[in-house]
Amino acid sequence: MAPGIAVEAPRHHRNILGGKGAGPEEALRRRNDELERELRRSAEREERMREELEKTRERLRVVEDAEERLCYQLGELEAEAVDQAREYHSQIRALMEQLAAAQMRL
């Protein structure tokens, strides 16, 4: 086991904790208060981030629902367009047959 060596903290480190003339208990109390304030601020930031995340999730759900509805509508429109194209093609054939028959009569 290595022998223990006591090393005194530099004067500026002691001043950070306790200031001049303050006892170690007071320095620890102030440091504790400072850490508690930082913890509260951190918890508040975390809560705000949670709320923002929840809002973002809700917006995402709305967007996904809208995307699903649009895809369904697009599918319906494509099916309608195919039906109209088939009907149009059928009409063209019927007209071509009528024209051919009229030309044969002439």
Secondary structure, 3 states (H helix, E strand, C coil): CCCCCCCCCCHHHHHHHHCCCCCHHHHHHHHHHHHHHHHHHHHHHHHHHHHHHHHHHHHHHHHHHHHHHHHHHHHHHHHHHHHHHHHHHHHHHHHHHHHHHHHHHC
